[in-house]
Amino acid sequence: MKITVLGTGLMGGPMARRMAQSHDVTVWNRTAEKAEALADVCTVAATPQQAVAGAQVVVLMLMDGAAVRAVLTEALFAAVGQGGLIINMGSIEPEVDRAMADHAGRHGLSYLDAPVSGGVAGAQAGTLAILVGGAQADFDHAAPVFAPVGRATLLGTAGAGQVAKLANQLIVATTIGAVAEAFRLAQSGGCDPAALRQALMGGFADSRILDLHGARMVEGNFTPGGRSVAQLKDLDNAMALAKGAGLSLPLSETVTAGFRDFVEVHKGGEKDHAAYYEWLALKKT
């Protein structure tokens, strides 16, 4: 299958590399060096329009809704061949993907929103959870695209994948916050957080967050697998969705405020979201 990947950053790069093991993949990235890093297995294009020419499937892995709107221009829609499939695997506002799906349909193209969860480690290992919104036939058609990068689940019509990702991000962010606060509390009472993490594994408090992000907290390793600025973007989108639905989500509102302070006041946006643990120490001073 001929696939184009637009956006080859922290997540898009390893995803494109895995797709290239079984497909003909062309890549483009706004920062050209990130696309050039894939030149050993992919064709590198100079522009998005060049990248999508002749593609059967176009995968987007861009930062936000504004970036998606900037790339999915009339010229790009026209450059994709009739009957092509566009899959947005980045995390953006559900309403943007719904609008893009309508726009794609007017050009004779199919569209899926399919954001992923699992971070850089999951992208490298091909174990991502892929949360998909769209038509069943398009989901079935996309199976060979999804297979190299993870496990896909169809959750509803256009936009449903993005809504599911926002739900996922609320769970991730609040659990990161809970683990971070538990470790800080333990440390203040003379308990070793590293030993606590090991002791809790297998009990009711166990989770992948405790395992993976807890290890980052203990080690002080906040090289981004998932950037805090991206976590805040998703939380803001979730809060906007909740407001539109008339929902009050107190835990989510609190953790969103925490990430906002960490990103905007303490300049932690480029650190891993496990650095919420670091923010708790900064917040005390």
One Martini backbone bead per residue (centre of mass of N, CA, C, O) as a GRO file, in nm:
protein
  285
    1MET     BB    1   0.098   0.035   0.021
    2LYS     BB    2   0.044   0.384  -0.032
    3ILE     BB    3   0.202   0.603   0.203
    4THR     BB    4   0.143   0.908   0.385
    5VAL     BB    5   0.342   1.108   0.616
    6LEU     BB    6   0.236   1.385   0.819
    7GLY     BB    7   0.448   1.392   1.057
    8THR     BB    8   0.786   1.328   1.220
    9GLY     BB    9   0.804   1.309   1.518
   10LEU     BB   10   0.792   1.146   1.805
   11MET     BB   11   0.556   0.969   1.667
   12GLY     BB   12   0.568   0.970   1.349
   13GLY     BB   13   0.842   0.844   1.304
   14PRO     BB   14   0.803   0.550   1.423
   15MET     BB   15   0.548   0.492   1.259
   16ALA     BB   16   0.673   0.513   0.975
   17ARG     BB   17   0.885   0.295   1.017
   18ARG     BB   18   0.682   0.063   1.057
   19MET     BB   19   0.524   0.093   0.791
   20ALA     BB   20   0.787   0.045   0.604
   21GLN     BB   21   0.796  -0.272   0.644
   22SER     BB   22   0.501  -0.300   0.449
   23HIS     BB   23   0.533  -0.017   0.296
   24ASP     BB   24   0.496   0.266   0.089
   25VAL     BB   25   0.675   0.551   0.217
   26THR     BB   26   0.594   0.893   0.261
   27VAL     BB   27   0.751   1.201   0.380
   28TRP     BB   28   0.666   1.486   0.599
   29ASN     BB   29   0.815   1.793   0.742
   30ARG     BB   30   0.856   2.102   0.852
   31THR     BB   31   1.109   1.972   0.976
   32ALA     BB   32   1.321   1.823   0.768
   33GLU     BB   33   1.511   1.652   0.954
   34LYS     BB   34   1.287   1.451   1.051
   35ALA     BB   35   1.248   1.323   0.771
   36GLU     BB   36   1.547   1.252   0.694
   37ALA     BB   37   1.572   1.025   0.920
   38LEU     BB   38   1.389   0.829   0.703
   39ALA     BB   39   1.557   0.776   0.430
   40ASP     BB   40   1.620   0.461   0.465
   41VAL     BB   41   1.277   0.389   0.432
   42CYS     BB   42   1.191   0.662   0.295
   43THR     BB   43   1.029   0.907   0.122
   44VAL     BB   44   1.121   1.244   0.068
   45ALA     BB   45   0.939   1.542   0.091
   46ALA     BB   46   0.905   1.896   0.044
   47THR     BB   47   0.585   1.868   0.030
   48PRO     BB   48   0.267   1.784   0.084
   49GLN     BB   49   0.179   1.761  -0.215
   50GLN     BB   50   0.407   1.569  -0.299
   51ALA     BB   51   0.352   1.344  -0.088
   52VAL     BB   52   0.037   1.273  -0.188
   53ALA     BB   53   0.108   1.184  -0.458
   54GLY     BB   54  -0.052   0.874  -0.514
   55ALA     BB   55  -0.191   0.820  -0.259
   56GLN     BB   56  -0.400   0.608  -0.069
   57VAL     BB   57  -0.273   0.709   0.210
   58VAL     BB   58  -0.318   0.965   0.468
   59VAL     BB   59  -0.111   1.058   0.740
   60LEU     BB   60  -0.165   1.233   1.042
   61MET     BB   61   0.098   1.395   1.275
   62LEU     BB   62  -0.015   1.652   1.449
   63MET     BB   63  -0.050   1.878   1.703
   64ASP     BB   64  -0.316   2.038   1.584
   65GLY     BB   65  -0.582   2.192   1.443
   66ALA     BB   66  -0.420   2.416   1.303
   67ALA     BB   67  -0.227   2.225   1.150
   68VAL     BB   68  -0.441   2.072   0.993
   69ARG     BB   69  -0.562   2.316   0.845
   70ALA     BB   70  -0.291   2.403   0.707
   71VAL     BB   71  -0.255   2.127   0.542
   72LEU     BB   72  -0.570   2.094   0.464
   73THR     BB   73  -0.598   2.191   0.169
   74GLU     BB   74  -0.716   2.223  -0.138
   75ALA     BB   75  -0.454   2.126  -0.272
   76LEU     BB   76  -0.434   1.860  -0.118
   77PHE     BB   77  -0.701   1.731  -0.185
   78ALA     BB   78  -0.638   1.740  -0.496
   79ALA     BB   79  -0.371   1.553  -0.477
   80VAL     BB   80  -0.552   1.340  -0.396
   81GLY     BB   81  -0.678   1.067  -0.489
   82GLN     BB   82  -0.937   0.915  -0.582
   83GLY     BB   83  -1.038   0.730  -0.296
   84GLY     BB   84  -0.893   0.830  -0.072
   85LEU     BB   85  -0.730   0.815   0.257
   86ILE     BB   86  -0.777   0.994   0.561
   87ILE     BB   87  -0.562   0.996   0.864
   88ASN     BB   88  -0.601   1.114   1.189
   89MET     BB   89  -0.345   1.057   1.455
   90GLY     BB   90  -0.394   1.300   1.602
   91SER     BB   91  -0.462   1.544   1.863
   92ILE     BB   92  -0.785   1.693   1.848
   93GLU     BB   93  -1.057   1.847   1.778
   94PRO     BB   94  -1.350   1.705   1.694
   95GLU     BB   95  -1.465   1.935   1.507
   96VAL     BB   96  -1.234   1.931   1.303
   97ASP     BB   97  -1.271   1.641   1.200
   98ARG     BB   98  -1.560   1.675   1.105
   99ALA     BB   99  -1.496   1.894   0.896
  100MET     BB  100  -1.282   1.728   0.735
  101ALA     BB  101  -1.470   1.497   0.656
  102ASP     BB  102  -1.662   1.668   0.486
  103HIS     BB  103  -1.448   1.779   0.294
  104ALA     BB  104  -1.348   1.511   0.183
  105GLY     BB  105  -1.620   1.417   0.064
  106ARG     BB  106  -1.630   1.652  -0.155
  107HIS     BB  107  -1.352   1.503  -0.284
  108GLY     BB  108  -1.382   1.181  -0.270
  109LEU     BB  109  -1.304   1.122   0.033
  110SER     BB  110  -1.181   0.965   0.308
  111TYR     BB  111  -1.230   0.959   0.683
  112LEU     BB  112  -1.022   0.944   0.982
  113ASP     BB  113  -1.018   0.930   1.329
  114ALA     BB  114  -0.687   0.818   1.503
  115PRO     BB  115  -0.589   0.837   1.782
  116VAL     BB  116  -0.324   0.788   2.022
  117SER     BB  117  -0.191   0.546   2.268
  118GLY     BB  118   0.161   0.509   2.428
  119GLY     BB  119   0.369   0.665   2.308
  120VAL     BB  120   0.686   0.621   2.204
  121ALA     BB  121   0.708   0.328   2.291
  122GLY     BB  122   0.455   0.234   2.131
  123ALA     BB  123   0.553   0.327   1.851
  124GLN     BB  124   0.812   0.149   1.844
  125ALA     BB  125   0.650  -0.135   1.917
  126GLY     BB  126   0.345  -0.148   1.809
  127THR     BB  127   0.126  -0.074   2.086
  128LEU     BB  128  -0.098   0.101   2.015
  129ALA     BB  129  -0.381   0.284   2.081
  130ILE     BB  130  -0.655   0.302   1.847
  131LEU     BB  131  -0.888   0.573   1.802
  132VAL     BB  132  -1.191   0.543   1.613
  133GLY     BB  133  -1.350   0.750   1.358
  134GLY     BB  134  -1.616   0.625   1.145
  135ALA     BB  135  -1.640   0.410   0.896
  136GLN     BB  136  -1.633   0.078   0.858
  137ALA     BB  137  -1.506   0.059   0.572
  138ASP     BB  138  -1.261   0.242   0.642
  139PHE     BB  139  -1.155   0.076   0.875
  140ASP     BB  140  -1.101  -0.179   0.709
  141HIS     BB  141  -0.907  -0.041   0.504
  142ALA     BB  142  -0.696   0.048   0.748
  143ALA     BB  143  -0.572  -0.209   0.874
  144PRO     BB  144  -0.278  -0.211   0.735
  145VAL     BB  145  -0.197   0.058   0.878
  146PHE     BB  146  -0.240  -0.023   1.184
  147ALA     BB  147  -0.086  -0.293   1.239
  148PRO     BB  148   0.220  -0.180   1.285
  149VAL     BB  149   0.119   0.022   1.550
  150GLY     BB  150  -0.154  -0.146   1.648
  151ARG     BB  151  -0.471  -0.121   1.817
  152ALA     BB  152  -0.791  -0.109   1.676
  153THR     BB  153  -1.091   0.102   1.747
  154LEU     BB  154  -1.427   0.139   1.688
  155LEU     BB  155  -1.638   0.420   1.833
  156GLY     BB  156  -1.760   0.569   1.570
  157THR     BB  157  -1.805   0.842   1.435
  158ALA     BB  158  -1.705   1.127   1.357
  159GLY     BB  159  -1.493   1.211   1.646
  160ALA     BB  160  -1.482   0.962   1.844
  161GLY     BB  161  -1.176   0.932   1.871
  162GLN     BB  162  -1.125   1.208   2.008
  163VAL     BB  163  -1.305   1.164   2.252
  164ALA     BB  164  -1.152   0.916   2.356
  165LYS     BB  165  -0.879   1.062   2.394
  166LEU     BB  166  -0.979   1.259   2.609
  167ALA     BB  167  -1.052   1.043   2.812
  168ASN     BB  168  -0.769   0.929   2.832
  169GLN     BB  169  -0.630   1.196   2.931
  170LEU     BB  170  -0.776   1.215   3.198
  171ILE     BB  171  -0.664   0.955   3.316
  172VAL     BB  172  -0.366   1.014   3.285
  173ALA     BB  173  -0.343   1.287   3.437
  174THR     BB  174  -0.474   1.202   3.711
  175THR     BB  175  -0.275   0.967   3.763
  176ILE     BB  176  -0.019   1.126   3.764
  177GLY     BB  177  -0.105   1.309   3.997
  178ALA     BB  178  -0.148   1.083   4.209
  179VAL     BB  179   0.137   0.963   4.203
  180ALA     BB  180   0.294   1.220   4.265
  181GLU     BB  181   0.157   1.281   4.540
  182ALA     BB  182   0.223   1.012   4.677
  183PHE     BB  183   0.532   1.044   4.660
  184ARG     BB  184   0.553   1.308   4.818
  185LEU     BB  185   0.422   1.206   5.074
  186ALA     BB  186   0.614   0.974   5.132
  187GLN     BB  187   0.873   1.143   5.149
  188SER     BB  188   0.775   1.328   5.388
  189GLY     BB  189   0.744   1.043   5.575
  190GLY     BB  190   1.009   0.849   5.503
  191CYS     BB  191   0.944   0.728   5.218
  192ASP     BB  192   1.045   0.545   4.951
  193PRO     BB  193   0.938   0.580   4.631
  194ALA     BB  194   1.072   0.332   4.501
  195ALA     BB  195   0.961   0.127   4.706
  196LEU     BB  196   0.665   0.197   4.673
  197ARG     BB  197   0.632   0.119   4.380
  198GLN     BB  198   0.695  -0.182   4.425
  199ALA     BB  199   0.477  -0.238   4.648
  200LEU     BB  200   0.218  -0.160   4.461
  201MET     BB  201   0.260  -0.384   4.283
  202GLY     BB  202  -0.047  -0.573   4.240
  203GLY     BB  203  -0.232  -0.374   4.342
  204PHE     BB  204  -0.484  -0.136   4.328
  205ALA     BB  205  -0.253   0.092   4.239
  206ASP     BB  206  -0.195  -0.030   3.986
  207SER     BB  207  -0.014   0.073   3.679
  208ARG     BB  208   0.129   0.212   3.406
  209ILE     BB  209   0.188   0.473   3.547
  210LEU     BB  210   0.340   0.361   3.788
  211ASP     BB  211   0.550   0.220   3.620
  212LEU     BB  212   0.651   0.435   3.403
  213HIS     BB  213   0.610   0.719   3.546
  214GLY     BB  214   0.722   0.639   3.819
  215ALA     BB  215   1.008   0.592   3.715
  216ARG     BB  216   1.059   0.880   3.622
  217MET     BB  217   1.029   1.010   3.900
  218VAL     BB  218   1.253   0.852   4.049
  219GLU     BB  219   1.480   0.931   3.821
  220GLY     BB  220   1.433   1.215   3.678
  221ASN     BB  221   1.298   1.142   3.383
  222PHE     BB  222   1.189   1.409   3.138
  223THR     BB  223   1.206   1.297   2.875
  224PRO     BB  224   1.005   1.302   2.609
  225GLY     BB  225   0.709   1.111   2.530
  226GLY     BB  226   0.509   1.326   2.670
  227ARG     BB  227   0.422   1.637   2.648
  228SER     BB  228   0.296   1.883   2.847
  229VAL     BB  229   0.178   2.064   2.622
  230ALA     BB  230   0.002   1.834   2.503
  231GLN     BB  231  -0.158   1.771   2.754
  232LEU     BB  232  -0.287   2.052   2.781
  233LYS     BB  233  -0.431   2.055   2.511
  234ASP     BB  234  -0.615   1.810   2.576
  235LEU     BB  235  -0.743   1.926   2.832
  236ASP     BB  236  -0.870   2.173   2.700
  237ASN     BB  237  -1.048   2.009   2.506
  238ALA     BB  238  -1.202   1.859   2.729
  239MET     BB  239  -1.319   2.111   2.872
  240ALA     BB  240  -1.476   2.213   2.628
  241LEU     BB  241  -1.657   1.965   2.599
  242ALA     BB  242  -1.779   1.976   2.884
  243LYS     BB  243  -1.903   2.256   2.865
  244GLY     BB  244  -2.092   2.189   2.620
  245ALA     BB  245  -2.233   1.950   2.811
  246GLY     BB  246  -2.256   2.048   3.121
  247LEU     BB  247  -1.994   1.961   3.276
  248SER     BB  248  -1.849   1.846   3.584
  249LEU     BB  249  -1.473   1.813   3.640
  250PRO     BB  250  -1.286   1.842   3.907
  251LEU     BB  251  -1.026   1.678   3.866
  252SER     BB  252  -0.962   1.788   3.580
  253GLU     BB  253  -0.947   2.087   3.657
  254THR     BB  254  -0.707   2.060   3.852
  255VAL     BB  255  -0.496   1.929   3.655
  256THR     BB  256  -0.507   2.152   3.446
  257ALA     BB  257  -0.400   2.376   3.629
  258GLY     BB  258  -0.130   2.240   3.683
  259PHE     BB  259  -0.025   2.225   3.388
  260ARG     BB  260  -0.045   2.527   3.333
  261ASP     BB  261   0.163   2.617   3.542
  262PHE     BB  262   0.398   2.445   3.438
  263VAL     BB  263   0.402   2.558   3.144
  264GLU     BB  264   0.359   2.885   3.184
  265VAL     BB  265   0.536   2.942   3.450
  266HIS     BB  266   0.767   2.687   3.456
  267LYS     BB  267   0.851   2.586   3.165
  268GLY     BB  268   0.745   2.252   3.109
  269GLY     BB  269   0.646   2.172   2.811
  270GLU     BB  270   0.913   1.978   2.717
  271LYS     BB  271   0.828   1.788   2.926
  272ASP     BB  272   0.724   1.533   3.066
  273HIS     BB  273   0.423   1.458   3.226
  274ALA     BB  274   0.574   1.341   3.482
  275ALA     BB  275   0.667   1.641   3.576
  276TYR     BB  276   0.450   1.694   3.786
  277TYR     BB  277   0.637   1.613   4.017
  278GLU     BB  278   0.815   1.865   3.990
  279TRP     BB  279   0.593   2.080   4.025
  280LEU     BB  280   0.536   2.026   4.326
  281ALA     BB  281   0.809   2.149   4.415
  282LEU     BB  282   0.781   2.427   4.278
  283LYS     BB  283   0.510   2.509   4.421
  284LYS     BB  284   0.639   2.547   4.713
  285THR     BB  285   0.833   2.811   4.624
   0.00000   0.00000   0.00000
